[in-house]
Amino acid sequence: MNTLEKIQKSLPNFSKSERKVAEVILANPQTAIQSSIATLAKMADVSEPTVNRFCRRLDTKGFPDFKLHLAQSLANGTPYVSRHVEVNDSAEAYSNKIFESSMAALDSARQSINPDQINRAVDMLTQADQISFFGLGASSAVAHDALNKFFRFNVPVVSFDDVLMMRMSCINAREGAVLVLFSHTGRTKTLVEIARLAKENHAQVIAVTSKDSPLAKEATLAVTMDVPEDTDLYMPMASRLAQMVAVDVLATGFTLRRGPRFRENLKRVKEALKESRFEKNPPL
């Protein structure tokens, strides 16, 4: 894990002053590298000893050593693209890197996911009178994918990536409604507010997000995964894939929990779709 990722993952554990330092660095790491300790302390509105304490929390010897590690983090990849990709990579090189890093991230997510959380989420979904999937930015694609999966399950389901529609949906939510919110960071203020509003209207909220994030703490239940990707700096890639796999896991749990009669209904849906496709092996 590089220094930027360490800062990101350690945010919940920092003191209030240390978090100020972290936020200034995450907002503009290049400026932090070029700053003196006095300048960085002034930018974060903290004391110089606080900056030094922050640096040692990240297992560096002090501010100069921290800046060296931070510079190495920025060198390990192309900012706003992928930490695994270099500017001069060939098509073969960056293709292999993206596939390999995605598979590694999915394995990390697989090892970190909690089966008890999955089981509880499936309980909530199978008992829901209505299911809503919400996501913003890259996570909006995941919410739409969840709609596509659950639409065939004979339960009222909607998906929104528009904040106003989300708010209206929450205001109209009632007991028995379940909202599933997708956010890799779990720090999107709007989604945290949406979760709070939904709970005020007696709906249950499942958050597919990062552990100990503000969204995880606000949700009725958090399904958390450890996906080593800093989307503050790089384009969302593996985190989106991990969320989609989580959707598949929940959809599978849903179908198994509903039993044989429900799966028979899914079979009828599949049969009805056959006419819309050409045959796999048409007769000669």
Secondary structure by P-SEA (a helix, b strand, c coil): ccaaaaaaaacccccaaaaaaaaaaaacaaaaaaccaaaaaaaacccaaaaaaaaaaaccccaaaaaaaaaaaaacccccccccccccccaaaaaaaaaaaaaaaaaaaaaaccaaaaaaaaaaaaaccbbbbbbcccaaaaaaaaaaaacccccbbbbbccaaaaaaaaaaccccbbbbbbbcccccaaaaaaaaaaaaabbbbbbccccccccccccccccccccccccccccccaaaaaaaaaaaaaaaaaaaaacaaaaaaaaaaaaaaccccccccccc
